[in-house]
Amino acid sequence: MNFFKYIKAVGTGPKSNRDLTKEEIKEAIEAILEKKCESEQSAAFLMLLRVKLESDDELKGCLETFDKYIKRESIPESVELGYSYDGKTNQPYLFPLYASVLKDFFNRNKEIEPFEIVISGDKLQPAKAGLTVKDVANAVELDEKIHFFDRANYFKELSELTYLRKKLYMRTIFNTVEKLLNPASSKYAITSAFHRPYVEKYKKLFSSNYENLLIIKGSEGACEVFNDFKYWVNVDGEIVEKSIKLKDLGINYTNTYENITLEENLSIINNPSAELMKIVKLNVAVLLFSANRVESIEKAYEMLNNKACCITNFFKKLFFIK
């Protein structure tokens, strides 16, 4: 195929570059995934497209192309956690601890429908050398309510490009699109954005695939929070920014790590401190809010920590007390 025309479109220069149409980007991404072009051509195109900055149509076309290859399962009542594939360095992964907290919550709140958790992982991708979801998921015995999807199995075409992407050692269009591939046909999802423009970009790109998509400003670009954070919700068609301060919830977590190792991560989640468990519950509260089980993150956190409140609510319902 004449792949050079796509390289020329995005790499001629600021005055002559142009955005590809959705059909063009689909053809280009398909050629890369199926190795119909030379690896040098793939690398040049991905790098130049990144420098140009991807348009919304180019991102959407890339995601729609991915859909042709992804082998999906069906766990609709689940929340997909959209982690980045370049790993973490400063904080541990907490997802192995979520199941027991959720189990206790649903046991005490029988009227609320349970949901499951979906995570996806692969080998480390650029642009930083962090600990990956796959590293942790393969090292622990996950609860049956937490489902790990290895991209090498459900989307091998993208996984097999890891070698090429590591040679580039820079972010590409794939880093944006791969955060939420929905391998379990989940109704709900959480991902992280650092800048407001990416909030709008993610909403346009992913929202139609979920009943509810929550975007937070998580730590290290991951969908977990360890400090004060912002999140964005739709209110009457407008994106509204809200914030959570840890001190308002009685949390005083200050730990940070430098190039956290798998062994450190496992030790932390095997022996969590009381303060870390507050952070775990806060992240579970975010999950409950994202799945439309509670009206706010603050209310979910209160319910997770207030057993007496749950018992009172039970008796109010039992005796029709208003």
N, C-alpha and C positions, 0 to 999 in steps of 0.2 A: 504494500500500500504506500501511498505518497504521504508519509507522516511529516515530511519536512514542511508542508503547508501549515501545520499547526504550530510548529516551532517558529516559523516566520511570523505568524499572526501575533504571537505573544512576545517575540524577542527581537523585533526590528528596531525598536527605539521608542522613546516617549511620544514622538510625533506620529509614528506609524502603527504602534501597537493597537490592537483592538480586542474587545471581549469576544470570546467564541459564542456562537449560538448554542442552545441546549443540545441540539443534534450533533454539532461539531465536538463539544466536550465529551458527549457520550461515546462517540466513535474513537476519540483520542484515548480516553480512559480504558475502554474495552481493548484497544490495541496494546496498551501497557500491561493490563492484567493478563492478557492472553499471549503476551510476548510476540506480537506480530511486528514489532519494530525493534530496532537494536537497543540494547541497554543504554548506550551512550545517548541515543535520541530520547529515550524515556527520561533520563537524568536531566538533559538539557531542557526539555519541555517543562518538567516539574519545577525546576529551579527558576526558569524565566517566568512561568505562570505565577509563582510566588512573589517574584519581584514586581510584576505588574500589579498584583493584588487581584484575587479572584472575585468575580462578580457574583451576585446572588444566583443568577441563572447557571453559572459555571459550577457553583457549589451544589445546587439542586440537581443538575445533570449528572454530576459525579455520584451523588447519593442514589439517584435512580438507576444508574449503571450498576452500582454495588448490589442493588436489590435483585438483579438477575442471577447473581452467583451465591447469595447467602442461603444456606440451608437452615430454615427456621423450625423451631418447635412451638408449642402453644402452651404458655403459662400466662394467660391474660390477666388474672388477678395478681399482678406482680409489679414491683417497682424496679426499673432498670437503673443501675448506678453508672453514670457515664464518666468513668475515670479516663484520664489521659494515658497514653501508652508510653510516655517517656519516664514514668515512674515518680517516686517520692524520694526526697533526701532528708527532710527536716522533721517529719512526723510519721508515726506508724500508721498502717492500715488497721482500721477498727472493725471492718465488716464481719469478721468471725464472731464478734461479741454481740451483734445485733439480735440474733435469733432468740436467745434466752430472755432478753429484755422484752422483745415483742411477744413472746409466748406468755410471759407473766402479765403483760398488759391486756392481751386478749382474753386470758383466763379471768381477769377481773372486770372486763368490759364485754360481756357476752353479746351485747347488742351491736357491737361493732364488728363488721366482717373482716376476718384476717386476710392478709396478703403475703406473698412470698417475695424474695429478693433475687435479682438477676445481676450477675457481674460478668464481664467479658475481659479476656486477657490474651496476651501474645508475648513474643520475645520483645525485648527492649527496643523502642523506636527512638529516633532523634527527637528533641535536641539536647536532652540532658541525660546523665548516667545515673538514674535512680533505681530504687527497688520497685519491682513491678507487681501488679495484681497477681499475675500468673505465679511469680515466685512464692507469694504467701498462700495462695489458694492450693497450690500443689504440696505445700508443707504442713497443712493442717487438715483435720477431719471436719469438714463443714457440716453444719446442721442440714437436715433434709429440706428445710425451707429456704436454704441459700443455694442457688444454682450457679455454678461456674461454667461458662462456655469458652472453650479454647478456640481461638480464631483459626488455628491451624486445622481444625476439624470442620468448622462451619463456614469458613471463607478462606480456603487455602490459597486462592489466587492472590489475595492481598498479603497474607502471611508470608508467602514466598518472595515478596518484594522487600523483605526486611534487609537483606544483604545490600541491595541497591540503595535503599534509603540510608543505611548506615554509612555508605560511601559518600553520600551527599552531606551528611551531618548537618542538616538544616530542616526546618519545618517545611512541609509542603501542603498542598490541598488536602492530602490524606489525613493530616493531623487534626484538621477541623472536622471533616466528615465522619471519621471513624469513631468519634466519641460516643455516638448513639446509633448502633446498627440494629438494635432491637431483635436479637436472635431468638427471643422467647415470645414474640408478639405481645409484649407487655402493654398494659393500658397506661401506665404511669412511668415517668422518668425524671431523673435529676441529673443535671450537669453543671459545670462551673464556667464562669466567664470572668475575666479580670476587668475588661473595659466595656463601657456602656454600648458602643457600636456592635460588639460581639453579642451582647444580649439580644439586640434586634435581629442580628444575623442568624443566631441560633433559633430564635422564635420562628423566623421565616423558613428556616431549613428543616427543623424537626417537628414543629408543633402539630402538623397534620397527621403524624404517625402515632400520636398519643391522645388520650382523653385529657391528660393534664401533664404539662411539662414545667418543671420548676427549675429556674436558673438561680444559682447562688454564687457568691464570690467566696469560693472555698480556698483552703490552704493549698498552696503549690499548684493551683489549677485543677485540683481534685475536688470531687463532690463530697468532701468531708470538711467539717469546720472544727477549729481548735482555738480561734480567737473571736473577737467581735467581727461580725460579718454583715454583708448586705445581701438582699435577695430581691427578685423582681417578679411581680405578678401582673396579670391582666385585670384591669378594672374598667368595665364599660368600653372595652376595645383599646384602652390606653395602657402602656407599660408603666407601672408604678413601682418606684424603688422604696423598699422598707429596710429596716436594720434591726439587729439584735445585739445587745451589749451583755457580755457574760456576767458582769457584776450585778446587773438587774435580776439575774436568775440565781445569784448566790454561787457563782462558779469562779474559782480562782486558780485556773490552770495556767501554768507558765512554762512548762517543760518544752524544750526544743532539742533537736539532735543535729549532729553534723554527719552527713552521709550515712544515714541509718542502715544497718545491715539486716539481713534476714534473721540472724540469731537474736539481735536486739529486738526486732519487731515481735518475734515469737515469745521472747521473755516478757515483754510488756503486756501482751494480750493474755498470756498464761497467768500472770500475777498483777492484774490491774489495780492501781491505787484507787482510793475512794474518790479523789479528784478526777482521775481519768474516767471513772464510771459516770461521773456527771457529764463529761464530754460525750461519752457513748450515748447516754440518754438524750442529750441535746440532738445528736445526729439521728437518733431514732425518732425524736419529735419532728425533725425535718421530713423524715420518711412518712410519718403519719399524715402530715400536712400535705405532702406531695400526692398522696393517694386519696386525698379528699375525705379522710376519716375524721378530721377535726377542723375547726374553723380557723385555727392559728397555731403557729409554732409554740407560742407562749402557753396556750391552753394545753397543748399536747404534753409539753414538759411538766406542767403542773399535774396533769393526770398521771404521768409516769412516776411522779414522786409523792403523790398524795393518795394513799390507800384509803384513808378515812373518808376522803371526798367521794371515792368510788362507791364505798359501802353506803354512804348517805344517799347518793343518787339512786342506788338500787332500791332502798326502802321507800324513797319518794315515788318511784315508779310502781312499786308493789302496792302502795296504799293511795295512789293517785294524788299525792301531795304536790301542790304547786309552789 
